[in-house]
Structures are given as structure tokens and as C-alpha cells.
């Protein structure tokens, strides 16, 4: 069994074209299609229970935020 992974576009006609490797002519084939839409603008979310599982889990040295220093003087906007 061979597998091919590809990303393609299905047009308004709903037809999907798959080109097979050379040598796959005049043969009976069993084809399995698994499709998943590609999310163009994925919304990133935290896994359920993420904060409950990780809150307070740090067991190393205490974390200390060092001084960030003073902000530089900026020229006023006109």
C-alpha cells in the first residue's frame, strides 16, 4: 500500500483531481480519501484544563523579575 499526502483546492464544481504516479495505468485501485479543511485563520485556544493542570506547577528556584530600567526619553509628537 502506498500513501500520498497533498494539499489541493476543490473548485465550485466540487471535483477533486488527483494525479497518481507513473505506472498506475490499467489497474484496479482501492482509494481511501480522508479530507480536512485547512483553516486559513486558525483561532488559537488553550487546551481544556490547561491552566488547572499547570497553575502552581513550577518547582524550581523562585522566579524573580529583574529591574527593567528606565524608559528612554522620547521626542514629543507634533
N, CA, C and O atoms as a CHARMM CRD file, in Angstrom:
* protein
*
  312
    1    1 UNK  N      0.85600  -1.16700   0.00000 PROA 1      0.00000
    2    1 UNK  CA     0.00000   0.00000   0.00000 PROA 1      0.00000
    3    1 UNK  C      0.89900   1.22600   0.00000 PROA 1      0.00000
    4    1 UNK  O      1.88500   1.28000   0.73400 PROA 1      0.00000
    5    2 UNK  N      0.56100   2.19500  -0.81300 PROA 2      0.00000
    6    2 UNK  CA     1.27100   3.45800  -0.90500 PROA 2      0.00000
    7    2 UNK  C      0.36500   4.56400  -0.38100 PROA 2      0.00000
    8    2 UNK  O     -0.85800   4.43300  -0.41700 PROA 2      0.00000
    9    3 UNK  N      0.95100   5.64300   0.10200 PROA 3      0.00000
   10    3 UNK  CA     0.13100   6.78200   0.51600 PROA 3      0.00000
   11    3 UNK  C      0.69100   8.04800  -0.10600 PROA 3      0.00000
   12    3 UNK  O      1.89400   8.17100  -0.34000 PROA 3      0.00000
   13    4 UNK  N     -0.20500   8.98200  -0.36700 PROA 4      0.00000
   14    4 UNK  CA     0.15300  10.27800  -0.93400 PROA 4      0.00000
   15    4 UNK  C     -0.53200  11.33200  -0.08200 PROA 4      0.00000
   16    4 UNK  O     -1.73900  11.26200   0.14900 PROA 4      0.00000
   17    5 UNK  N      0.23600  12.30800   0.38600 PROA 5      0.00000
   18    5 UNK  CA    -0.35000  13.41300   1.13700 PROA 5      0.00000
   19    5 UNK  C     -0.18100  14.66200   0.29200 PROA 5      0.00000
   20    5 UNK  O      0.91400  14.95900  -0.18500 PROA 5      0.00000
   21    6 UNK  N     -1.27600  15.39400   0.11200 PROA 6      0.00000
   22    6 UNK  CA    -1.20200  16.59900  -0.68500 PROA 6      0.00000
   23    6 UNK  C     -2.20300  17.61600  -0.19300 PROA 6      0.00000
   24    6 UNK  O     -3.17600  17.27500   0.47900 PROA 6      0.00000
   25    7 UNK  N     -1.95600  18.88400  -0.53600 PROA 7      0.00000
   26    7 UNK  CA    -2.93000  19.93400  -0.29600 PROA 7      0.00000
   27    7 UNK  C     -3.40400  20.39600  -1.65800 PROA 7      0.00000
   28    7 UNK  O     -2.59800  20.61900  -2.56100 PROA 7      0.00000
   29    8 UNK  N     -4.70100  20.53800  -1.80500 PROA 8      0.00000
   30    8 UNK  CA    -5.25800  20.89800  -3.09400 PROA 8      0.00000
   31    8 UNK  C     -6.46900  21.78700  -2.89000 PROA 8      0.00000
   32    8 UNK  O     -6.86400  22.05600  -1.75600 PROA 8      0.00000
   33    9 UNK  N     -7.04400  22.23100  -3.95800 PROA 9      0.00000
   34    9 UNK  CA    -8.21300  23.10400  -3.91500 PROA 9      0.00000
   35    9 UNK  C     -9.35900  22.43000  -4.66200 PROA 9      0.00000
   36    9 UNK  O     -9.17100  21.90400  -5.76000 PROA 9      0.00000
   37   10 UNK  N    -10.52300  22.44800  -4.07300 PROA 10     0.00000
   38   10 UNK  CA   -11.72100  21.93300  -4.73100 PROA 10     0.00000
   39   10 UNK  C    -12.49200  23.13800  -5.24000 PROA 10     0.00000
   40   10 UNK  O    -12.85000  24.02300  -4.46300 PROA 10     0.00000
   41   11 UNK  N    -12.74900  23.17700  -6.53000 PROA 11     0.00000
   42   11 UNK  CA   -13.44500  24.30400  -7.14300 PROA 11     0.00000
   43   11 UNK  C    -14.93800  24.29600  -6.88700 PROA 11     0.00000
   44   11 UNK  O    -15.45500  23.45300  -6.15400 PROA 11     0.00000
   45   12 UNK  N    -15.62300  25.24700  -7.50400 PROA 12     0.00000
   46   12 UNK  CA   -17.06800  25.37400  -7.34900 PROA 12     0.00000
   47   12 UNK  C    -17.81800  24.13900  -7.82800 PROA 12     0.00000
   48   12 UNK  O    -18.93400  23.87600  -7.37900 PROA 12     0.00000
   49   13 UNK  N    -17.21000  23.37800  -8.73900 PROA 13     0.00000
   50   13 UNK  CA   -17.87100  22.18200  -9.26300 PROA 13     0.00000
   51   13 UNK  C    -17.79300  21.00500  -8.29900 PROA 13     0.00000
   52   13 UNK  O    -18.44600  19.98500  -8.51700 PROA 13     0.00000
   53   14 UNK  N    -16.99000  21.13500  -7.22200 PROA 14     0.00000
   54   14 UNK  CA   -16.87700  20.07300  -6.23200 PROA 14     0.00000
   55   14 UNK  C    -16.01100  18.90800  -6.65800 PROA 14     0.00000
   56   14 UNK  O    -16.00000  17.87200  -5.99300 PROA 14     0.00000
   57   15 UNK  N    -15.28300  19.05600  -7.75600 PROA 15     0.00000
   58   15 UNK  CA   -14.43800  17.97200  -8.24300 PROA 15     0.00000
   59   15 UNK  C    -13.02600  18.09800  -7.69000 PROA 15     0.00000
   60   15 UNK  O    -12.45400  19.18700  -7.64400 PROA 15     0.00000
   61   16 UNK  N    -12.48000  16.96900  -7.27200 PROA 16     0.00000
   62   16 UNK  CA   -11.11500  16.88000  -6.77800 PROA 16     0.00000
   63   16 UNK  C    -10.30500  16.08200  -7.78500 PROA 16     0.00000
   64   16 UNK  O    -10.69200  14.97400  -8.15400 PROA 16     0.00000
   65   17 UNK  N     -9.19500  16.63000  -8.22700 PROA 17     0.00000
   66   17 UNK  CA    -8.34400  15.91600  -9.17100 PROA 17     0.00000
   67   17 UNK  C     -7.10700  15.41500  -8.44600 PROA 17     0.00000
   68   17 UNK  O     -6.42200  16.17600  -7.76200 PROA 17     0.00000
   69   18 UNK  N     -6.82800  14.13000  -8.60300 PROA 18     0.00000
   70   18 UNK  CA    -5.65200  13.51100  -8.00300 PROA 18     0.00000
   71   18 UNK  C     -4.84400  12.86700  -9.11400 PROA 18     0.00000
   72   18 UNK  O     -5.34900  12.02300  -9.85300 PROA 18     0.00000
   73   19 UNK  N     -3.59700  13.26600  -9.22800 PROA 19     0.00000
   74   19 UNK  CA    -2.72100  12.65500 -10.22600 PROA 19     0.00000
   75   19 UNK  C     -1.87300  11.60400  -9.52800 PROA 19     0.00000
   76   19 UNK  O     -1.21200  11.87800  -8.52600 PROA 19     0.00000
   77   20 UNK  N     -1.90500  10.39800 -10.07700 PROA 20     0.00000
   78   20 UNK  CA    -1.16400   9.29000  -9.49300 PROA 20     0.00000
   79   20 UNK  C      0.18700   9.14100 -10.17400 PROA 20     0.00000
   80   20 UNK  O      0.37300   9.61800 -11.29400 PROA 20     0.00000
   81   21 UNK  N      1.14100   8.47900  -9.50300 PROA 21     0.00000
   82   21 UNK  CA     2.46400   8.29200 -10.09200 PROA 21     0.00000
   83   21 UNK  C      2.40500   7.51100 -11.40400 PROA 21     0.00000
   84   21 UNK  O      1.44700   6.78600 -11.67400 PROA 21     0.00000
   85   22 UNK  N      3.44200   7.67600 -12.20100 PROA 22     0.00000
   86   22 UNK  CA     3.55900   6.95100 -13.46800 PROA 22     0.00000
   87   22 UNK  C      3.51200   5.45600 -13.17800 PROA 22     0.00000
   88   22 UNK  O      4.06400   5.00100 -12.17700 PROA 22     0.00000
   89   23 UNK  N      2.87800   4.71300 -14.02100 PROA 23     0.00000
   90   23 UNK  CA     2.80000   3.26100 -13.84900 PROA 23     0.00000
   91   23 UNK  C      1.49100   2.80500 -13.23300 PROA 23     0.00000
   92   23 UNK  O      1.27200   1.60300 -13.08800 PROA 23     0.00000
   93   24 UNK  N      0.62500   3.72100 -12.87100 PROA 24     0.00000
   94   24 UNK  CA    -0.65800   3.36500 -12.27600 PROA 24     0.00000
   95   24 UNK  C     -1.75400   3.38500 -13.33700 PROA 24     0.00000
   96   24 UNK  O     -2.83700   3.92000 -13.10100 PROA 24     0.00000
   97   25 UNK  N     -1.48300   2.81400 -14.48600 PROA 25     0.00000
   98   25 UNK  CA    -2.48500   2.77700 -15.54900 PROA 25     0.00000
   99   25 UNK  C     -3.00500   1.36300 -15.70700 PROA 25     0.00000
  100   25 UNK  O     -2.30800   0.39300 -15.40800 PROA 25     0.00000
  101   26 UNK  N     -4.22400   1.25700 -16.17400 PROA 26     0.00000
  102   26 UNK  CA    -4.85600  -0.04000 -16.43800 PROA 26     0.00000
  103   26 UNK  C     -4.80700  -0.96900 -15.22900 PROA 26     0.00000
  104   26 UNK  O     -4.50900  -2.15500 -15.36400 PROA 26     0.00000
  105   27 UNK  N     -5.10000  -0.42500 -14.04700 PROA 27     0.00000
  106   27 UNK  CA    -5.10700  -1.21300 -12.81400 PROA 27     0.00000
  107   27 UNK  C     -6.36400  -0.88700 -12.02400 PROA 27     0.00000
  108   27 UNK  O     -6.89400   0.22000 -12.11300 PROA 27     0.00000
  109   28 UNK  N     -6.83600  -1.85300 -11.25400 PROA 28     0.00000
  110   28 UNK  CA    -7.89900  -1.60300 -10.30000 PROA 28     0.00000
  111   28 UNK  C     -7.23500  -1.13800  -9.00000 PROA 28     0.00000
  112   28 UNK  O     -6.28900  -1.76600  -8.52500 PROA 28     0.00000
  113   29 UNK  N     -7.73300  -0.04100  -8.42800 PROA 29     0.00000
  114   29 UNK  CA    -7.16200   0.51200  -7.20600 PROA 29     0.00000
  115   29 UNK  C     -8.24700   0.69700  -6.15500 PROA 29     0.00000
  116   29 UNK  O     -9.39400   1.01100  -6.47300 PROA 29     0.00000
  117   30 UNK  N     -7.87400   0.50000  -4.92200 PROA 30     0.00000
  118   30 UNK  CA    -8.74200   0.86800  -3.80900 PROA 30     0.00000
  119   30 UNK  C     -8.22700   2.19900  -3.29600 PROA 30     0.00000
  120   30 UNK  O     -7.05900   2.31400  -2.92400 PROA 30     0.00000
  121   31 UNK  N     -9.08700   3.20500  -3.27400 PROA 31     0.00000
  122   31 UNK  CA    -8.70900   4.55300  -2.87400 PROA 31     0.00000
  123   31 UNK  C     -9.44100   4.90800  -1.58400 PROA 31     0.00000
  124   31 UNK  O    -10.65300   4.71900  -1.48100 PROA 31     0.00000
  125   32 UNK  N     -8.70900   5.42000  -0.60700 PROA 32     0.00000
  126   32 UNK  CA    -9.29000   5.90100   0.64100 PROA 32     0.00000
  127   32 UNK  C     -9.02300   7.40200   0.69500 PROA 32     0.00000
  128   32 UNK  O     -7.87500   7.83100   0.57700 PROA 32     0.00000
  129   33 UNK  N    -10.06300   8.19500   0.87000 PROA 33     0.00000
  130   33 UNK  CA    -9.92200   9.64200   0.92700 PROA 33     0.00000
  131   33 UNK  C    -10.31600  10.11400   2.32000 PROA 33     0.00000
  132   33 UNK  O    -11.42600   9.86200   2.78800 PROA 33     0.00000
  133   34 UNK  N     -9.39800  10.79200   2.96200 PROA 34     0.00000
  134   34 UNK  CA    -9.67200  11.42900   4.24600 PROA 34     0.00000
  135   34 UNK  C     -9.44000  12.91100   4.01300 PROA 34     0.00000
  136   34 UNK  O     -8.34300  13.31000   3.62300 PROA 34     0.00000
  137   35 UNK  N    -10.45000  13.73000   4.24400 PROA 35     0.00000
  138   35 UNK  CA   -10.26200  15.14900   3.96400 PROA 35     0.00000
  139   35 UNK  C    -10.49400  15.97600   5.21900 PROA 35     0.00000
  140   35 UNK  O    -11.27400  15.61000   6.09800 PROA 35     0.00000
  141   36 UNK  N     -9.79600  17.09300   5.27500 PROA 36     0.00000
  142   36 UNK  CA    -9.91900  18.01900   6.38300 PROA 36     0.00000
  143   36 UNK  C     -9.71600  19.42300   5.83900 PROA 36     0.00000
  144   36 UNK  O     -8.68900  19.70000   5.22000 PROA 36     0.00000
  145   37 UNK  N    -10.66900  20.30800   6.05600 PROA 37     0.00000
  146   37 UNK  CA   -10.49200  21.68200   5.58100 PROA 37     0.00000
  147   37 UNK  C     -9.27700  22.32700   6.23800 PROA 37     0.00000
  148   37 UNK  O     -8.99100  22.08200   7.41000 PROA 37     0.00000
  149   38 UNK  N     -8.57400  23.14400   5.48100 PROA 38     0.00000
  150   38 UNK  CA    -7.42200  23.87100   6.00500 PROA 38     0.00000
  151   38 UNK  C     -7.93600  25.20100   6.51700 PROA 38     0.00000
  152   38 UNK  O     -8.49400  25.99800   5.76300 PROA 38     0.00000
  153   39 UNK  N     -7.74400  25.43400   7.80000 PROA 39     0.00000
  154   39 UNK  CA    -8.21300  26.66500   8.41500 PROA 39     0.00000
  155   39 UNK  C     -7.24300  27.78100   8.05900 PROA 39     0.00000
  156   39 UNK  O     -6.08600  27.75800   8.48000 PROA 39     0.00000
  157   40 UNK  N     -7.70800  28.75800   7.28700 PROA 40     0.00000
  158   40 UNK  CA    -6.84700  29.85100   6.84200 PROA 40     0.00000
  159   40 UNK  C     -6.51900  30.81900   7.97600 PROA 40     0.00000
  160   40 UNK  O     -5.44400  31.41900   7.97700 PROA 40     0.00000
  161   41 UNK  N     -7.41700  30.98000   8.93200 PROA 41     0.00000
  162   41 UNK  CA    -7.20700  31.88200  10.06300 PROA 41     0.00000
  163   41 UNK  C     -7.45500  31.12000  11.36000 PROA 41     0.00000
  164   41 UNK  O     -8.49600  31.29400  11.99400 PROA 41     0.00000
  165   42 UNK  N     -6.50800  30.28200  11.75200 PROA 42     0.00000
  166   42 UNK  CA    -6.76100  29.46500  12.94300 PROA 42     0.00000
  167   42 UNK  C     -6.88500  30.32600  14.20200 PROA 42     0.00000
  168   42 UNK  O     -6.11200  31.26100  14.41300 PROA 42     0.00000
  169   43 UNK  N     -7.85800  29.99300  15.01800 PROA 43     0.00000
  170   43 UNK  CA    -8.03600  30.67100  16.29700 PROA 43     0.00000
  171   43 UNK  C     -7.34300  29.81300  17.34500 PROA 43     0.00000
  172   43 UNK  O     -7.74700  28.68000  17.60600 PROA 43     0.00000
  173   44 UNK  N     -6.32100  30.35500  17.92400 PROA 44     0.00000
  174   44 UNK  CA    -5.53900  29.59200  18.89700 PROA 44     0.00000
  175   44 UNK  C     -6.23400  29.64900  20.25800 PROA 44     0.00000
  176   44 UNK  O     -6.56300  30.72400  20.75900 PROA 44     0.00000
  177   45 UNK  N     -6.44500  28.48800  20.83300 PROA 45     0.00000
  178   45 UNK  CA    -7.07400  28.41500  22.14400 PROA 45     0.00000
  179   45 UNK  C     -6.26600  27.47600  23.02200 PROA 45     0.00000
  180   45 UNK  O     -5.50200  26.64900  22.52500 PROA 45     0.00000
  181   46 UNK  N     -6.43500  27.60700  24.30300 PROA 46     0.00000
  182   46 UNK  CA    -5.76400  26.72700  25.25300 PROA 46     0.00000
  183   46 UNK  C     -6.54200  25.42100  25.36600 PROA 46     0.00000
  184   46 UNK  O     -7.76800  25.40900  25.26100 PROA 46     0.00000
  185   47 UNK  N     -5.83700  24.34500  25.57400 PROA 47     0.00000
  186   47 UNK  CA    -6.47500  23.04300  25.76000 PROA 47     0.00000
  187   47 UNK  C     -7.33800  23.08400  27.01600 PROA 47     0.00000
  188   47 UNK  O     -6.99700  23.76900  27.98000 PROA 47     0.00000
  189   48 UNK  N     -8.45000  22.35800  27.01300 PROA 48     0.00000
  190   48 UNK  CA    -9.28600  22.32700  28.21100 PROA 48     0.00000
  191   48 UNK  C     -8.48700  21.83900  29.42000 PROA 48     0.00000
  192   48 UNK  O     -7.78400  20.83100  29.34200 PROA 48     0.00000
  193   49 UNK  N     -8.59800  22.55400  30.52600 PROA 49     0.00000
  194   49 UNK  CA    -7.90100  22.17000  31.75700 PROA 49     0.00000
  195   49 UNK  C     -6.44500  22.58200  31.81400 PROA 49     0.00000
  196   49 UNK  O     -5.75700  22.24500  32.77700 PROA 49     0.00000
  197   50 UNK  N     -5.94200  23.31300  30.79800 PROA 50     0.00000
  198   50 UNK  CA    -4.52500  23.67700  30.75700 PROA 50     0.00000
  199   50 UNK  C     -4.10700  24.44300  32.00700 PROA 50     0.00000
  200   50 UNK  O     -3.11500  24.09500  32.64700 PROA 50     0.00000
  201   51 UNK  N     -4.85900  25.48300  32.35400 PROA 51     0.00000
  202   51 UNK  CA    -4.46500  26.30900  33.48900 PROA 51     0.00000
  203   51 UNK  C     -4.60600  25.56700  34.81300 PROA 51     0.00000
  204   51 UNK  O     -3.78900  25.75100  35.71500 PROA 51     0.00000
  205   52 UNK  N     -5.61600  24.74400  34.93400 PROA 52     0.00000
  206   52 UNK  CA    -5.78200  23.95400  36.15800 PROA 52     0.00000
  207   52 UNK  C     -4.62800  22.97000  36.33700 PROA 52     0.00000
  208   52 UNK  O     -4.22400  22.68600  37.46500 PROA 52     0.00000
  209   53 UNK  N     -4.10000  22.45000  35.23500 PROA 53     0.00000
  210   53 UNK  CA    -3.01600  21.47000  35.31600 PROA 53     0.00000
  211   53 UNK  C     -1.65600  22.12500  35.52600 PROA 53     0.00000
  212   53 UNK  O     -0.75000  21.49200  36.06800 PROA 53     0.00000
  213   54 UNK  N     -1.49400  23.37000  35.11200 PROA 54     0.00000
  214   54 UNK  CA    -0.17200  23.99300  35.15900 PROA 54     0.00000
  215   54 UNK  C     -0.03200  25.06300  36.23100 PROA 54     0.00000
  216   54 UNK  O      1.09200  25.39700  36.60600 PROA 54     0.00000
  217   55 UNK  N     -1.12900  25.61200  36.73800 PROA 55     0.00000
  218   55 UNK  CA    -1.05000  26.67600  37.73100 PROA 55     0.00000
  219   55 UNK  C     -0.34700  26.16200  38.99100 PROA 55     0.00000
  220   55 UNK  O     -0.76100  25.16600  39.58400 PROA 55     0.00000
  221   56 UNK  N      0.71700  26.85600  39.38600 PROA 56     0.00000
  222   56 UNK  CA     1.45100  26.48700  40.58900 PROA 56     0.00000
  223   56 UNK  C      2.35100  25.28700  40.41700 PROA 56     0.00000
  224   56 UNK  O      2.81600  24.72900  41.41000 PROA 56     0.00000
  225   57 UNK  N      2.61500  24.86700  39.18200 PROA 57     0.00000
  226   57 UNK  CA     3.40200  23.65700  38.95600 PROA 57     0.00000
  227   57 UNK  C      4.91000  23.89400  39.01300 PROA 57     0.00000
  228   57 UNK  O      5.67000  22.93000  39.10200 PROA 57     0.00000
  229   58 UNK  N      5.36900  25.15800  38.96300 PROA 58     0.00000
  230   58 UNK  CA     6.80200  25.44000  38.98100 PROA 58     0.00000
  231   58 UNK  C      7.39000  25.00500  40.30900 PROA 58     0.00000
  232   58 UNK  O      6.89400  25.39800  41.36400 PROA 58     0.00000
  233   59 UNK  N      8.46900  24.17800  40.27000 PROA 59     0.00000
  234   59 UNK  CA     9.06700  23.66200  41.49000 PROA 59     0.00000
  235   59 UNK  C     10.53600  24.00800  41.59600 PROA 59     0.00000
  236   59 UNK  O     11.24200  23.46200  42.44400 PROA 59     0.00000
  237   60 UNK  N     11.01100  24.91500  40.74100 PROA 60     0.00000
  238   60 UNK  CA    12.42100  25.31900  40.78600 PROA 60     0.00000
  239   60 UNK  C     12.62100  26.50300  41.72200 PROA 60     0.00000
  240   60 UNK  O     11.81000  26.76700  42.61000 PROA 60     0.00000
  241   61 UNK  N     13.73400  27.21200  41.49500 PROA 61     0.00000
  242   61 UNK  CA    14.02000  28.39900  42.28700 PROA 61     0.00000
  243   61 UNK  C     12.91300  29.42400  42.07000 PROA 61     0.00000
  244   61 UNK  O     12.28300  29.44600  41.01300 PROA 61     0.00000
  245   62 UNK  N     12.67600  30.27300  43.07000 PROA 62     0.00000
  246   62 UNK  CA    11.64300  31.29800  42.90000 PROA 62     0.00000
  247   62 UNK  C     11.96700  32.19300  41.69900 PROA 62     0.00000
  248   62 UNK  O     13.11800  32.57100  41.48300 PROA 62     0.00000
  249   63 UNK  N     10.94900  32.51800  40.93700 PROA 63     0.00000
  250   63 UNK  CA    11.14000  33.38600  39.79000 PROA 63     0.00000
  251   63 UNK  C     11.16300  34.83700  40.25100 PROA 63     0.00000
  252   63 UNK  O     10.30700  35.26900  41.02300 PROA 63     0.00000
  253   64 UNK  N     12.15900  35.58700  39.76800 PROA 64     0.00000
  254   64 UNK  CA    12.30800  36.98600  40.14200 PROA 64     0.00000
  255   64 UNK  C     12.39900  37.79800  38.86000 PROA 64     0.00000
  256   64 UNK  O     13.16800  37.46200  37.95900 PROA 64     0.00000
  257   65 UNK  N     11.61900  38.86000  38.78100 PROA 65     0.00000
  258   65 UNK  CA    11.71500  39.74200  37.62600 PROA 65     0.00000
  259   65 UNK  C     12.71900  40.83300  37.95900 PROA 65     0.00000
  260   65 UNK  O     12.53500  41.61300  38.89400 PROA 65     0.00000
  261   66 UNK  N     13.77600  40.86600  37.17500 PROA 66     0.00000
  262   66 UNK  CA    14.80800  41.86300  37.38400 PROA 66     0.00000
  263   66 UNK  C     14.30000  43.23200  36.98100 PROA 66     0.00000
  264   66 UNK  O     13.29900  43.34300  36.27400 PROA 66     0.00000
  265   67 UNK  N     14.98200  44.27300  37.42700 PROA 67     0.00000
  266   67 UNK  CA    14.62100  45.64200  37.09100 PROA 67     0.00000
  267   67 UNK  C     14.67400  45.82000  35.58300 PROA 67     0.00000
  268   67 UNK  O     15.59400  45.34600  34.91700 PROA 67     0.00000
  269   68 UNK  N     13.68200  46.50200  35.06400 PROA 68     0.00000
  270   68 UNK  CA    13.61100  46.72900  33.62500 PROA 68     0.00000
  271   68 UNK  C     14.30800  48.01300  33.21000 PROA 68     0.00000
  272   68 UNK  O     14.40700  48.29500  32.01600 PROA 68     0.00000
  273   69 UNK  N     14.78800  48.78900  34.15400 PROA 69     0.00000
  274   69 UNK  CA    15.46500  50.03500  33.83300 PROA 69     0.00000
  275   69 UNK  C     14.46400  51.14100  33.54200 PROA 69     0.00000
  276   69 UNK  O     13.25200  50.93100  33.56700 PROA 69     0.00000
  277   70 UNK  N     14.99600  52.31300  33.26900 PROA 70     0.00000
  278   70 UNK  CA    14.14700  53.46200  32.96700 PROA 70     0.00000
  279   70 UNK  C     13.88400  53.53000  31.47800 PROA 70     0.00000
  280   70 UNK  O     14.72000  53.13100  30.66700 PROA 70     0.00000
  281   71 UNK  N     12.70500  54.04400  31.12200 PROA 71     0.00000
  282   71 UNK  CA    12.37200  54.23100  29.71800 PROA 71     0.00000
  283   71 UNK  C     13.17600  55.39600  29.15400 PROA 71     0.00000
  284   71 UNK  O     13.38500  56.38900  29.85000 PROA 71     0.00000
  285   72 UNK  N     13.62900  55.29400  27.91400 PROA 72     0.00000
  286   72 UNK  CA    14.35200  56.42000  27.32500 PROA 72     0.00000
  287   72 UNK  C     13.40900  57.59200  27.08200 PROA 72     0.00000
  288   72 UNK  O     12.21000  57.40700  26.87600 PROA 72     0.00000
  289   73 UNK  N     13.95900  58.78400  27.10900 PROA 73     0.00000
  290   73 UNK  CA    13.17900  59.99400  26.84200 PROA 73     0.00000
  291   73 UNK  C     12.84500  60.05100  25.36500 PROA 73     0.00000
  292   73 UNK  O     13.72900  59.87300  24.52700 PROA 73     0.00000
  293   74 UNK  N     11.58900  60.29600  25.02800 PROA 74     0.00000
  294   74 UNK  CA    11.17900  60.35900  23.63900 PROA 74     0.00000
  295   74 UNK  C     10.87300  61.79900  23.23000 PROA 74     0.00000
  296   74 UNK  O     10.50500  62.64100  24.05000 PROA 74     0.00000
  297   75 UNK  N     11.03600  62.04400  21.94800 PROA 75     0.00000
  298   75 UNK  CA    10.68000  63.35500  21.42800 PROA 75     0.00000
  299   75 UNK  C      9.16100  63.47600  21.41200 PROA 75     0.00000
  300   75 UNK  O      8.47400  62.50700  21.08900 PROA 75     0.00000
  301   76 UNK  N      8.62900  64.63300  21.75000 PROA 76     0.00000
  302   76 UNK  CA     7.16300  64.79300  21.73100 PROA 76     0.00000
  303   76 UNK  C      6.61900  64.71800  20.30300 PROA 76     0.00000
  304   76 UNK  O      7.29300  65.09500  19.34400 PROA 76     0.00000
  305   77 UNK  N      5.39700  64.22900  20.18500 PROA 77     0.00000
  306   77 UNK  CA     4.73100  64.18500  18.87800 PROA 77     0.00000
  307   77 UNK  C      4.27100  65.58700  18.48500 PROA 77     0.00000
  308   77 UNK  O      3.87100  66.37600  19.34100 PROA 77     0.00000
  309   78 UNK  N      4.32800  65.88800  17.20800 PROA 78     0.00000
  310   78 UNK  CA     3.91900  67.21300  16.74500 PROA 78     0.00000
  311   78 UNK  C      2.45700  67.25400  16.41800 PROA 78     0.00000
  312   78 UNK  O      1.94400  68.29700  16.01300 PROA 78     0.00000
